Amino acid sequence: MSFAIVTDSAANLPRTLLQKHSITSIPFTSYFNGEEYHYDCPETFEDEAYYAAIQEGATFSSSQINPARYVEYMTPLLEKGNDILFVGVSSGVSGSFNSACIARDELKEAFPERSIRLVDSLSAALGEGLIVLQAALCRAHGLTLEKTAQHLEQIRTRVYHLLSVDDMKHLAKSGRIPAIIGSIGSALNLKPVLKGSEEGRIVLCGKARGRNKLLQLMADKYAQLAHEAQQNIVAISHAGCPELAEKLASLIREKCAPKELILTKHEPVTGGHIGPGALAVFFWGEAGVRKR
């Protein structure tokens, strides 16, 4: 029996991919200058104005998806007779996955005949998105819900995350990194380079002076760590700097063109936490790649 795939908007998957693979995206809540917004994919907001306003001091915050919203989105799928595989943003950066667990327990009581399987992606943004796309591939190949979930849990830490931000204060303010690291990055006027850890957290792993060196560093990391680069799916996202993302995509293609390259703007919730000018690349590596 097939199953429905559900994720959250932090997976940053473009609408075309959500529709192509019949994936349901549950939106996080963001608050921008006191107004509440819900975006289920990157295309639904105007990124240039958004990041320009943050740069000028607009207030931004977000809240995790609560159990009631999970129930709201999953109930219609269950009523149609679907089992559900949910792939969520890392519990290392958000409490949203715990809310999904609460919702699952509630839904299991209402739909005891249905299976609901949750997978903590230990990833965020398009790193999470790559794992969701792997779930869609497993389903297309006829794997069961349980086999797909087990496969994702085995390979989830093979997705390598590399991120650079213009100013560490946004991550420090959101609590994603220690405040002392945020102040050091700002004081030295460097472009810090961060990665996703095996525990699904954001950790500092290097620095680069200037955008050209940053792009080269990111492309070199891809060349060094990508598994079977010609068969890889690479994903690049940016927070209001499309030209920089295009340059990185060109460098990666020059190094070793991947099978597929996804390039999109960063969705607003995680984008608000990393701040304007952030650039990220995600790809599949060997087992243990996040230790490197």
FIKOL-781529 format. One line per field, with one value per residue: residue number from 1; y, z, x of N, C-alpha, C, CB in turn. Coordinates in steps of 0.02 Angstrom, whole numbers. Each point is the difference from the previous one (the first is absolute). Glycine has a CB too. Layout:
BEGIN
nr: [NUM/...] $
n_c2: [Y/...] $
n_c3: [Z/...] $
n_c1: [X/...] $
ca_c2: [Y/...] $
ca_c3: [Z/...] $
ca_c1: [X/...] $
c_c2: [Y/...] $
c_c3: [Z/...] $
c_c1: [X/...] $
cb_c2: [Y/...] $
cb_c3: [Z/...] $
cb_c1: [X/...] $
% end
This chain:
BEGIN
nr: [1/2/3/4/5/6/7/8/9/10/11/12/13/14/15/16/17/18/19/20/21/22/23/24/25/26/27/28/29/30/31/32/33/34/35/36/37/38/39/40/41/42/43/44/45/46/47/48/49/50/51/52/53/54/55/56/57/58/59/60/61/62/63/64/65/66/67/68/69/70/71/72/73/74/75/76/77/78/79/80/81/82/83/84/85/86/87/88/89/90/91/92/93/94/95/96/97/98/99/100/101/102/103/104/105/106/107/108/109/110/111/112/113/114/115/116/117/118/119/120/121/122/123/124/125/126/127/128/129/130/131/132/133/134/135/136/137/138/139/140/141/142/143/144/145/146/147/148/149/150/151/152/153/154/155/156/157/158/159/160/161/162/163/164/165/166/167/168/169/170/171/172/173/174/175/176/177/178/179/180/181/182/183/184/185/186/187/188/189/190/191/192/193/194/195/196/197/198/199/200/201/202/203/204/205/206/207/208/209/210/211/212/213/214/215/216/217/218/219/220/221/222/223/224/225/226/227/228/229/230/231/232/233/234/235/236/237/238/239/240/241/242/243/244/245/246/247/248/249/250/251/252/253/254/255/256/257/258/259/260/261/262/263/264/265/266/267/268/269/270/271/272/273/274/275/276/277/278/279/280/281/282/283/284/285/286/287/288/289/290/291/292] $
n_c2: [-60/112/58/137/31/87/94/102/100/-71/-74/159/-98/130/-5/-99/-98/11/-53/-116/-74/34/118/29/135/-19/169/-18/90/102/97/93/119/-111/-108/-148/-33/-143/1/-151/68/102/41/73/129/115/-95/157/34/-105/64/156/-28/-69/127/92/-96/-115/-41/-139/-75/-133/-47/-139/-21/34/-156/99/-18/-159/0/87/-105/-139/25/-11/-125/-79/25/-82/-140/92/-120/149/-40/129/24/94/97/-99/-47/103/121/-41/-37/-43/-143/30/35/-142/-71/72/-47/-153/-3/64/-104/-131/45/16/-141/-146/-8/102/-71/149/-49/138/-9/97/52/-10/143/145/15/-91/-97/-30/-8/-130/-73/36/-68/-137/-8/6/-123/-95/24/-39/-146/-39/74/-64/145/-85/25/158/-3/-85/101/123/-72/-30/154/105/4/-2/163/59/115/85/121/118/80/127/-42/-142/111/-120/-111/92/21/-156/-36/-33/31/-3/147/-48/-27/143/75/-76/42/152/10/-50/97/-184/-20/-76/-117/-41/-149/-33/-39/-139/102/52/119/105/-68/146/-99/155/140/20/135/20/-51/-66/-84/-40/-69/-83/-62/-57/-70/-78/-67/-61/-66/-76/-70/-49/-153/3/175/-83/-26/165/28/133/54/144/50/144/54/79/-91/-35/37/-112/-111/22/-23/-139/-51/27/-84/-128/-3/3/-128/-92/71/-44/-102/152/147/3/158/29/144/-75/-52/148/-114/-7/156/46/-88/64/160/48/-112/-158/-59/-141/-86/-115/-108/-135/12/-141/-37/148/132/51/-37/116] $
n_c3: [0/-100/131/-34/-29/136/-37/100/-116/58/-152/-51/-88/-109/33/-90/125/51/-140/-18/128/5/108/90/-1/160/-48/112/55/-91/119/-146/132/128/-127/66/-136/-10/-103/-37/-63/21/-68/142/-10/-105/32/-30/121/97/1/2/142/61/-40/91/146/-67/157/-74/115/-75/97/-25/-111/141/-5/-87/-127/12/-3/-133/-86/50/-20/-156/15/89/-98/-117/104/46/90/37/-62/120/-89/151/-44/57/122/-38/-19/92/149/-165/60/128/-98/-70/141/21/-141/26/125/-77/-117/94/51/-150/-59/120/-165/3/9/76/-63/96/-111/136/-169/137/-99/32/-141/-100/134/-5/-158/1/93/-98/-122/84/17/-157/-21/95/-81/-139/59/50/146/73/36/43/-124/18/149/-28/-111/97/111/-107/-45/137/-6/-176/21/-12/83/-95/93/-68/111/-85/155/84/21/-69/92/131/-12/-5/143/-144/106/160/-8/-29/-155/-12/49/-102/-126/37/27/-144/-91/-5/-114/165/-105/93/-32/37/139/-55/72/-156/41/-111/25/-36/-132/-3/11/-154/28/-92/-34/-47/132/-4/-137/42/126/-87/-108/109/65/-138/-19/142/-8/-150/56/-163/-28/-102/118/65/1/-1/98/-50/128/-44/138/-164/-108/-151/-10/107/-76/-137/68/58/-141/-64/109/-24/-156/24/94/-96/-106/152/-93/24/8/104/-54/130/41/128/-2/59/100/-42/-52/149/41/-112/10/-136/-73/20/-121/47/-96/48/-59/49/101/-9/105/71/-93/155/24/-122] $
n_c1: [42/74/31/-67/160/-57/132/-30/-7/143/-12/27/-123/12/-153/88/15/-152/-47/102/-53/-175/96/-140/105/-65/17/113/-112/102/-45/30/0/-72/-21/-31/93/-69/141/-76/145/117/-141/-48/121/23/151/1/-90/70/139/-44/-67/130/85/-95/13/-113/-15/55/-92/-10/-109/75/-105/-94/-6/-88/97/5/-156/-5/79/-62/-159/12/99/-103/-124/81/12/142/65/40/149/-16/145/-7/105/113/-103/131/-115/-139/-48/-40/39/-92/-123/18/-21/-139/-53/32/-92/-123/5/0/-146/-52/59/-10/21/137/144/12/158/37/125/50/28/98/-61/-30/-58/-19/41/-153/8/89/-108/-122/76/20/-161/-15/101/-83/-131/64/41/-164/60/-129/-24/120/94/-10/44/130/52/-6/87/120/17/-23/160/-1/-54/166/-94/115/-80/94/-91/41/8/56/-127/-85/62/-7/-156/-27/89/93/124/19/-73/151/-34/-68/129/100/-85/0/154/44/-109/-15/-101/-23/30/-140/29/-144/87/-19/-109/-62/128/16/159/58/45/82/5/-17/90/-151/-142/137/12/-155/14/127/-69/-117/91/87/-128/-40/139/-5/-143/-56/-25/60/61/-89/-117/-4/-154/115/-124/73/-98/46/-55/-34/109/-108/156/34/-84/77/142/-43/-49/144/76/-89/26/159/-4/-70/-127/-68/-58/-39/74/-139/44/-113/26/55/-160/-8/53/145/-4/-14/129/100/-47/-44/91/-64/88/-78/97/-109/114/-52/135/23/-103/41/-66/-17/163/30] $
ca_c2: [60/63/42/72/30/66/32/68/50/9/-40/49/-28/41/-26/-47/-66/-23/-24/-57/-61/-4/9/51/42/35/61/30/67/53/65/52/65/-11/-35/-72/-26/-72/-14/-72/-11/62/45/37/64/43/-4/60/49/-31/4/71/26/-27/36/67/-3/-27/-53/-66/-57/-57/-49/-68/-26/-31/-63/10/9/-67/-36/32/-19/-72/-32/-15/-54/-61/-12/-29/-68/0/0/62/7/70/15/67/36/-29/16/37/73/20/-44/-18/-73/-25/13/-52/-62/8/-5/-70/-39/19/-26/-74/-17/13/-43/-56/-45/33/4/67/-9/64/-3/61/3/24/47/58/31/-48/-63/-37/-10/-57/-61/-7/-24/-70/-36/-5/-49/-66/-16/-13/-66/-51/-18/11/56/-16/-7/67/36/-29/21/71/5/-25/43/71/39/3/64/49/69/51/64/60/56/66/24/-55/23/-27/-67/6/25/-53/-54/-57/-6/38/72/21/-12/52/64/-5/5/68/44/-11/14/-57/-39/-65/-58/-45/-62/-39/-54/-64/5/44/68/43/10/38/-45/36/70/22/73/20/-45/-45/-55/-39/-43/-51/-48/-41/-44/-49/-48/-44/-44/-46/-40/-27/-71/-11/67/1/-26/36/56/56/52/64/50/65/48/65/10/-49/-1/-40/-69/-20/-9/-63/-54/-5/-30/-71/-34/-4/-51/-64/14/-50/-25/51/56/39/67/37/47/-30/16/57/-13/-13/57/53/-18/5/69/19/-15/-69/-45/-69/-54/-64/-55/-66/-24/-68/-7/35/61/59/7/29] $
ca_c3: [0/-2/59/-11/28/28/29/22/-47/8/-51/-52/-67/-46/-12/-56/25/44/-42/-40/41/44/68/38/40/54/10/64/10/8/20/-32/23/37/-41/-3/-68/-10/-68/-6/-46/-10/-50/25/32/-39/40/-2/47/66/28/5/60/57/1/25/71/12/51/-26/45/-26/50/-27/-18/59/-16/-34/-72/-27/-3/-52/-66/-9/5/-66/-32/34/-17/-68/3/-7/54/-6/18/12/7/29/12/54/70/27/-10/11/39/-40/-8/60/-11/-47/39/38/-48/-22/52/-2/-61/4/36/-45/-59/23/-56/-43/24/-4/16/2/-7/15/-54/25/-52/-8/-66/-55/24/15/-63/-36/31/-20/-69/2/19/-60/-44/29/-12/-71/-13/30/69/48/46/52/-32/-19/61/24/-46/13/64/-11/-44/10/16/-60/-33/26/0/5/4/19/13/0/69/46/53/-9/29/72/28/-2/43/-39/18/60/-12/-3/-68/-41/10/-29/-72/-19/17/-46/-68/-43/-22/33/-36/48/-29/42/36/-1/44/-31/24/-42/33/-37/-25/-37/-17/-64/-8/-66/-31/-48/37/27/-53/-16/56/-4/-57/17/46/-41/-39/45/43/-33/-18/-70/-17/-61/15/59/-4/38/11/21/18/17/34/-33/-39/-55/-43/35/-7/-70/-7/33/-43/-56/24/13/-65/-27/38/-23/-6/32/-39/5/44/20/22/19/56/65/25/46/72/10/-28/50/53/-23/-18/-70/-27/15/-57/25/-49/30/-46/31/9/27/72/41/-33/42/45/-38] $
ca_c1: [-42/37/-9/8/61/-12/58/-15/24/72/34/18/-10/-41/-67/1/18/-54/-55/24/5/-60/23/-36/45/-34/38/17/-27/49/-27/41/-26/-62/-50/10/1/10/23/12/56/37/-28/-58/16/44/60/42/-27/2/67/18/-31/37/64/-14/-20/-67/-1/-18/2/-38/-20/-2/-67/-30/-34/-64/9/15/-64/-40/25/4/-66/-30/37/-20/-71/-1/27/73/49/39/70/17/71/0/62/39/-15/57/-8/-70/-41/-59/-7/-34/-70/-24/-9/-63/-55/-4/-34/-70/-30/-3/-62/-57/6/41/16/48/69/31/72/36/73/38/49/64/20/-43/0/1/27/-61/-35/29/-24/-70/1/20/-60/-42/31/-14/-71/-8/30/-42/17/-54/8/50/65/22/19/63/52/15/36/68/40/-14/60/43/-12/47/-26/52/-36/36/-44/33/5/-19/-46/-68/0/10/-62/-51/21/26/71/14/6/70/23/-30/34/67/-5/-15/56/56/-23/16/-58/5/-26/-29/-24/-45/35/-35/-58/-49/9/42/64/50/53/52/-14/29/3/-24/-47/32/30/-55/-27/49/-1/-60/7/52/-30/-41/44/34/-43/-60/0/-18/-23/-39/-67/-22/-47/27/-50/29/-50/29/-44/3/62/-5/60/49/-21/13/73/17/-25/46/62/-13/-5/68/37/-28/-72/-43/-57/-52/17/-58/21/-60/8/-12/-67/7/11/71/35/2/47/69/10/13/67/22/5/7/1/-15/11/8/68/8/-14/47/23/-10/58/55] $
c_c2: [62/40/73/23/71/27/68/49/14/-41/41/-27/46/-33/-52/-71/-28/-30/-62/-64/-8/1/56/38/38/62/15/68/49/65/54/67/-8/-36/-74/-25/-75/-12/-75/-17/67/50/47/64/38/9/65/51/-26/8/71/30/-25/37/70/0/-24/-58/-66/-50/-56/-44/-69/-19/-34/-64/9/9/-66/-39/27/-25/-75/-34/-14/-58/-68/-18/-31/-70/-5/-15/61/-11/75/6/72/30/-28/21/37/75/23/-52/-26/-76/-30/12/-51/-65/3/-8/-73/-41/15/-31/-76/-22/8/-47/-60/-48/27/1/71/-7/68/-12/69/3/16/49/59/27/-54/-65/-46/-16/-59/-66/-13/-27/-74/-44/-10/-51/-71/-21/-17/-69/-56/-21/15/61/-14/-7/68/38/-27/22/73/8/-25/49/75/42/0/64/52/70/47/68/57/57/65/25/-54/21/-30/-71/3/22/-55/-59/-60/-10/39/74/22/-11/53/66/-1/9/71/45/-5/14/-54/-31/-69/-54/-50/-64/-33/-57/-65/0/48/71/40/14/38/-47/36/72/15/76/17/-54/-48/-60/-45/-49/-56/-53/-47/-49/-54/-53/-50/-50/-53/-51/-31/-73/-8/64/2/-28/37/50/54/54/63/47/65/44/69/13/-49/-3/-43/-74/-26/-12/-65/-59/-11/-33/-75/-39/-8/-55/-70/7/-55/-22/52/54/41/67/40/49/-36/18/46/-17/-15/57/58/-14/6/69/13/-16/-70/-43/-70/-49/-66/-54/-65/-18/-72/-1/35/67/62/9/37/75] $
c_c3: [0/63/-19/33/22/28/27/-47/8/-50/-62/-71/-43/-15/-56/23/47/-42/-40/39/49/74/33/45/52/17/73/4/8/18/-25/16/31/-38/-5/-72/1/-72/-5/-48/-16/-47/28/37/-44/39/1/50/72/32/5/64/63/8/31/71/13/49/-31/56/-32/58/-32/-18/61/-19/-38/-75/-33/-9/-58/-70/-12/-1/-68/-36/30/-17/-69/-2/-8/66/-12/20/7/9/23/10/63/69/33/-8/13/43/-38/-5/61/-5/-47/36/41/-46/-24/52/1/-61/1/38/-45/-60/17/-56/-46/33/-11/24/-5/-6/15/-51/24/-51/1/-70/-54/18/20/-65/-40/29/-17/-72/-4/21/-60/-49/25/-14/-73/-19/35/71/46/44/50/-31/-20/61/27/-44/14/65/-7/-38/16/15/-57/-40/32/-8/6/-8/18/9/-1/70/47/52/-7/29/76/34/4/44/-36/10/65/-16/-8/-70/-46/7/-30/-75/-22/11/-50/-73/-49/-25/32/-42/53/-36/48/33/-5/45/-27/27/-48/38/-47/-24/-39/-13/-67/-2/-71/-33/-49/35/31/-52/-18/54/-5/-59/12/47/-37/-38/43/31/-33/-18/-71/-29/-62/9/58/-16/46/6/28/17/21/35/-30/-39/-58/-44/31/-7/-70/-11/32/-42/-59/21/13/-65/-32/35/-22/0/33/-47/-2/47/12/27/15/55/65/24/61/73/14/-29/48/56/-23/-26/-73/-21/13/-63/27/-58/37/-52/39/3/24/73/40/-27/45/52/-33/-11] $
c_c1: [44/-15/9/65/-16/65/-20/34/75/40/17/-10/-44/-67/-1/17/-52/-56/20/-1/-58/20/-39/49/-41/40/15/-35/57/-36/47/-31/-69/-55/16/-6/10/19/16/57/32/-35/-53/18/50/65/41/-24/6/69/26/-29/35/66/-9/-28/-70/3/-24/3/-41/-21/-5/-71/-29/-38/-65/8/19/-65/-42/21/-2/-69/-32/35/-20/-72/-7/29/75/36/45/72/13/76/5/69/34/-24/57/-6/-71/-36/-60/-10/-35/-75/-31/-12/-65/-60/-9/-39/-75/-35/-6/-63/-61/0/44/20/54/70/26/72/34/75/29/57/71/31/-48/6/3/37/-57/-37/27/-23/-73/-3/22/-60/-46/28/-12/-72/-12/27/-37/17/-60/16/57/70/28/25/67/58/20/40/72/43/-4/62/51/-13/45/-30/60/-35/47/-50/40/12/-26/-51/-70/-6/7/-64/-53/18/28/74/11/12/72/28/-28/36/70/-3/-12/60/56/-19/19/-66/7/-31/-23/-22/-50/38/-40/-62/-53/2/44/65/47/55/54/-19/33/-2/-21/-42/33/31/-53/-27/48/3/-59/4/52/-27/-44/44/33/-47/-61/9/-25/-31/-45/-70/-32/-55/28/-54/35/-58/35/-52/11/64/1/63/54/-17/13/74/22/-23/47/65/-9/-5/69/40/-20/-75/-42/-56/-55/23/-62/25/-63/16/-18/-70/6/14/73/41/5/50/72/18/17/72/25/-3/13/2/-7/12/10/75/1/-23/54/23/-7/55/57/-8] $
cb_c2: [-62/0/-93/16/-72/-30/-62/-37/50/23/-101/48/-116/46/109/93/32/87/116/77/8/-66/-41/-69/11/-109/43/-60/-47/-55/-50/-79/58/99/106/-12/110/-29/118/-18/-102/-65/-87/-107/-49/60/-121/-20/40/-83/-113/9/5/-113/-63/36/89/35/85/29/75/4/88/-30/-15/114/-46/52/119/1/-21/101/100/4/59/119/78/25/96/115/-36/81/-128/66/-108/22/-84/-31/104/-2/-101/-98/-4/61/60/105/-2/22/122/55/-14/78/118/11/0/107/98/-5/36/119/101/9/-41/71/-122/60/-119/50/-94/-3/36/-109/-94/28/103/96/58/56/121/70/17/95/117/34/47/120/84/22/77/122/56/-37/24/-124/28/-58/-113/0/20/-99/-80/33/-15/-115/-85/-33/-27/-125/-31/-75/-36/-78/-62/-38/-73/25/120/-46/106/69/-46/27/113/35/39/20/-12/-103/16/-27/-124/-57/18/-76/-115/-20/-10/-84/121/-22/65/57/18/96/-16/30/85/-56/-24/-98/-39/53/-107/105/-89/-107/33/-107/11/72/88/97/71/95/98/84/84/93/95/87/87/90/94/90/72/114/-34/-124/43/-10/-112/-14/-75/-25/-87/-16/-90/-8/-68/39/41/20/115/94/19/65/124/55/27/102/110/31/47/122/79/-66/62/49/-118/-85/3/-104/-4/-97/99/4/-111/56/-44/-124/-35/24/-76/-121/15/91/117/11/92/31/68/52/79/-36/117/-23/-110/-109/-51/-13/-106/-110] $
cb_c3: [61/-126/75/-4/-74/28/-80/120/-1/121/43/80/49/-50/39/-77/-11/86/-8/-64/-12/-89/-31/-2/-96/46/-101/4/54/-82/104/-93/-89/62/-65/116/-43/92/-13/26/-49/20/-83/7/115/-53/-25/-120/-89/-37/-47/-126/-61/-16/-102/-117/16/-116/91/-114/104/-110/65/70/-122/54/102/105/20/54/125/74/2/55/109/-8/-23/93/73/-45/-43/-94/14/22/-60/52/-91/55/-55/-77/5/-24/-83/-110/100/-63/-70/68/20/-93/7/81/-37/-62/67/60/-61/-3/107/37/-77/109/6/-50/-25/18/-43/71/-86/125/-75/64/-71/122/47/-78/40/112/-1/-27/94/78/-39/28/116/16/-30/90/93/-22/-15/-113/-22/0/-12/67/-42/-95/27/45/-87/-61/61/0/-88/41/120/-3/-28/-30/52/-46/34/-62/69/-110/-38/-17/6/-104/-107/-19/-45/-115/78/-84/-122/51/65/121/22/11/104/94/-3/29/119/79/26/63/-110/111/-100/72/-63/-74/79/-23/96/-17/120/-56/67/67/-5/-53/123/-58/87/-11/12/-76/24/78/-44/-64/73/51/-75/-16/91/-12/-79/23/90/-45/120/23/51/-63/-42/49/-26/-39/21/-72/36/-98/107/88/103/1/-41/82/87/-38/0/112/34/-51/52/107/-15/-28/98/47/-107/112/32/-23/-42/28/-68/-32/-74/28/-42/-75/9/-2/-111/-26/48/-29/115/11/14/118/-76/106/-79/80/-85/-42/25/-78/-20/38/-110/-16/57/-55] $
cb_c1: [-92/-1/40/-126/74/-120/78/-12/-113/-20/-60/82/11/104/-46/33/120/30/-42/72/123/-59/115/-106/82/-48/-52/112/-104/79/-57/37/65/29/-21/-45/44/-82/47/-120/-56/102/23/-58/-21/-99/2/25/-80/-87/22/5/-109/-53/37/-20/78/-35/-21/44/14/61/-63/100/33/-10/51/-43/35/114/4/-14/72/111/-14/-34/96/81/-33/9/-107/-12/-2/-103/35/-114/34/-104/-48/97/-73/69/92/0/37/17/104/103/21/63/125/58/22/109/106/28/47/125/54/1/-14/-57/-117/-92/19/-112/-1/-92/-8/-29/-92/18/48/11/56/-5/105/-9/-22/100/82/-34/24/119/8/-34/89/85/-32/9/110/-15/122/-26/-122/-88/-33/-82/-121/-63/-43/-105/-108/-46/-18/-111/-18/3/-120/99/-111/91/-103/103/-76/-53/-13/113/65/-11/49/121/26/-28/-83/-88/35/49/-104/14/6/-108/-66/36/-43/-119/-31/45/9/108/-11/-2/78/-38/108/-97/49/109/75/-70/-14/-102/-15/-26/-86/33/-8/-38/92/99/-86/22/100/-28/-63/66/58/-67/-33/88/2/-87/21/82/39/-26/-18/-19/104/106/36/114/-101/118/-90/104/-81/79/3/-72/62/-122/-27/21/-88/-100/16/-10/-118/-50/32/-59/-116/-5/6/99/23/25/28/-91/120/-69/107/-71/-26/123/-45/-74/-117/-20/-39/-118/-86/-5/37/-84/23/-42/43/-59/73/-85/51/-114/36/96/-60/36/-31/-121/-34/15] $
% end
